[in-house]
Amino acid sequence: MADVTKIERHRLLDPIDRISEILFGLIMAVTIVGSLSIATAGREEVRTVMWAALGCNLAWGLVDSVMFVVRTATERTRNRVLARSIAAADADAGRHLVAQALPEHIAAVVGPEEIEAMRRRLLAAKGEVRAVLVPRDFLEAFGIFVMVVVATFPVAAPFLLFADAATAMHVSQVVTLVMLFIAGFALARHAGYNRPTRAGIAMAVFGAVLVAIVKALGG
């Protein structure tokens, strides 16, 4: 178990975060590319839309990576304040604070002995001072930025490979559906779902509907 935990900690983001960031970038890129009028599109218009898709995902990736750092710092600061509150409280109040801080699915399976053990470990570690942010956090933020930006290229690549805009659009849409299927399949496998193919199909359908709604709303 310790080896598995160590492997998980050395991964750059968890699978859900990785796939979600790619999905965000993919849907945003295909929404912008979908605004292209294939009936009248010339090479200049195609180039403009491609740059718009890339620029939008660059901006989104930057914002998302910065917000990841902000969220991480906020959560760790909150945990530090909570640890100090537990250390300053009496035993009963400390146990109550620990129980309140636990996620619901964990709180449902732990008893008073486990909560007290957690409280004692917090008391034993109260002298330790840890940085709110560490180099790995910035590496993960950069990873988020890269994944959002990279998700643009499979959608845009057909417009660079095919001279006919209509053909490029159809290929781009097929690539998008395939990527949505793969993302849904991967999420289902990570969740332990025994029929990941169904989840992949559902993700592809959901993504197509979502993109259509965003485009209809002017997104």
Secondary structure as the mmCIF struct_conf table of DSSP 4:
data_model
#
loop_
_struct_conf.conf_type_id
_struct_conf.id
_struct_conf.beg_label_comp_id
_struct_conf.beg_label_asym_id
_struct_conf.beg_label_seq_id
_struct_conf.end_label_comp_id
_struct_conf.end_label_asym_id
_struct_conf.end_label_seq_id
HELX_RH_AL_P HELX_RH_AL_P1 ALA A 2 HIS A 10
BEND BEND1 ARG A 11 LEU A 13
HELX_RH_AL_P HELX_RH_AL_P2 PRO A 15 VAL A 33
TURN_TY1_P TURN_TY1_P1 GLY A 34 SER A 35
BEND BEND2 LEU A 36 LEU A 36
TURN_TY1_P TURN_TY1_P2 ILE A 38 THR A 40
HELX_RH_AL_P HELX_RH_AL_P3 ARG A 43 ALA A 88
BEND BEND3 ALA A 89 ALA A 89
HELX_RH_AL_P HELX_RH_AL_P4 ALA A 91 ALA A 101
BEND BEND4 LEU A 102 LEU A 102
HELX_RH_AL_P HELX_RH_AL_P5 GLU A 104 ALA A 107
TURN_TY1_P TURN_TY1_P3 ALA A 108 VAL A 109
HELX_RH_AL_P HELX_RH_AL_P6 PRO A 112 ALA A 124
TURN_TY1_P TURN_TY1_P4 ALA A 125 GLY A 127
BEND BEND5 VAL A 132 LEU A 133
HELX_RH_AL_P HELX_RH_AL_P7 PRO A 135 VAL A 150
TURN_TY1_P TURN_TY1_P5 ALA A 151 ALA A 151
HELX_RH_AL_P HELX_RH_AL_P8 THR A 152 LEU A 161
BEND BEND6 ALA A 163 ASP A 164
HELX_RH_AL_P HELX_RH_AL_P9 ALA A 165 ALA A 191
TURN_TY1_P TURN_TY1_P6 GLY A 192 GLY A 192
BEND BEND7 ASN A 194 ASN A 194
HELX_RH_AL_P HELX_RH_AL_P10 PRO A 196 ALA A 216
TURN_TY1_P TURN_TY1_P7 LEU A 217 GLY A 218
#
